Amino acid sequence: MTRHAPDQVARYADMMSAMGTEPRLRIMRLLLSAHPGGMVVGEIQDELGIPGSTLSHHLDKLRNEDLVTVQREGTFLRYGANADALQELLAFLYAECCSRSKAVAPGSITRLCKRA
């Protein structure tokens, strides 16, 4: 069994909490669909129909947990999914996958993720 430091577990819990609302999960899926180029705020807003101030709040929460990246392009902000952070989170979740029952080989999980 892999042991993680309490601060690591707290960090992953915060990341999951940040994605734990329907609008933020929709934002993450949209940004992943646009990976690696990302999207400017107006594109996200048009696609999801989230009001600007509300969208800004959600993007800030995701950025604070390192789930999204942001780059300024003139007067626009381009957001992208932080694929490295998401892979780290998934690795944490699956580190113990079926280690007791051996019902599923951990490698099969990563193969599923690569096909999706």
C-alpha positions in Angstrom: 0.0 0.0 0.0 1.4 3.4 -1.0 1.4 6.0 1.8 1.0 9.6 0.9 2.0 12.5 3.1 -1.1 14.2 4.7 -0.3 17.4 2.8 -0.4 15.5 -0.5 -3.8 14.0 0.4 -5.1 17.4 1.4 -3.9 18.9 -1.9 -5.7 16.2 -4.0 -8.8 16.7 -1.9 -8.7 20.4 -2.6 -8.3 19.7 -6.4 -11.3 17.3 -6.3 -13.3 19.8 -4.4 -12.6 22.5 -6.9 -14.0 20.3 -9.7 -16.9 19.2 -7.5 -19.5 21.5 -8.9 -21.3 21.0 -12.2 -20.1 24.2 -13.8 -16.5 23.6 -13.0 -16.6 20.1 -14.2 -18.1 21.3 -17.4 -15.3 23.9 -17.7 -12.7 21.2 -17.2 -14.2 18.9 -19.8 -14.4 21.8 -22.3 -10.8 22.8 -21.7 -9.6 19.2 -22.0 -11.5 19.0 -25.3 -9.5 22.1 -26.5 -6.1 20.8 -25.1 -3.4 21.8 -25.7 -4.4 25.1 -27.3 -7.0 26.1 -24.6 -9.7 28.7 -25.0 -10.1 32.4 -24.3 -12.7 33.4 -21.7 -15.2 34.6 -24.3 -15.1 31.2 -26.1 -15.7 29.3 -22.8 -18.6 31.7 -21.9 -20.2 31.3 -25.4 -19.9 27.5 -25.3 -21.2 27.0 -21.7 -23.5 30.0 -21.3 -22.0 31.0 -17.9 -22.3 34.7 -17.0 -18.9 36.5 -17.1 -18.5 37.2 -13.4 -19.6 33.7 -12.4 -17.2 32.2 -15.0 -14.4 34.3 -13.6 -15.1 32.9 -10.1 -15.1 29.3 -11.3 -11.9 29.8 -13.4 -10.1 31.4 -10.4 -11.0 28.5 -8.2 -9.7 26.0 -10.8 -6.5 28.1 -11.3 -5.9 28.3 -7.5 -5.9 24.5 -7.3 -3.5 24.4 -10.3 -6.1 22.6 -12.5 -6.0 25.2 -15.2 -3.3 27.4 -16.6 -3.8 31.0 -17.8 -1.9 33.1 -20.3 -2.5 36.7 -21.2 -2.9 37.4 -25.0 -3.2 41.2 -25.3 -6.6 42.0 -23.7 -7.7 38.3 -23.6 -7.0 35.5 -21.1 -6.4 32.0 -22.5 -7.2 29.1 -20.2 -6.0 25.6 -20.6 -6.4 22.4 -18.7 -3.3 21.5 -16.7 -2.9 18.0 -18.0 0.1 17.3 -15.7 -1.8 18.1 -12.6 -4.8 16.0 -13.8 -2.5 13.0 -14.5 -1.0 13.4 -11.1 -4.4 13.4 -9.5 -5.5 10.3 -11.5 -2.2 8.5 -10.5 -3.0 9.2 -6.9 -6.5 7.9 -7.3 -5.4 4.7 -9.0 -2.3 4.1 -7.0 -4.1 1.6 -4.9 -6.5 0.3 -7.6 -7.6 -3.2 -6.8 -4.4 -3.8 -4.8 -6.4 -5.9 -2.3 -8.6 -7.9 -4.5 -6.5 -8.0 -7.7 -9.8 -7.8 -9.6 -8.5 -5.3 -12.1 -4.9 -4.9 -13.3 -3.9 -1.2 -12.7 -2.4 -1.2 -16.3 -5.9 -1.8 -17.7 -7.0 1.5 -16.2 -4.3 3.5 -18.0 -5.1 1.8 -21.2 -8.7 2.8 -20.9 -7.7 6.4 -20.3 -5.5 6.4 -23.4 -8.3 5.2 -25.6 -10.8 7.8 -24.3 
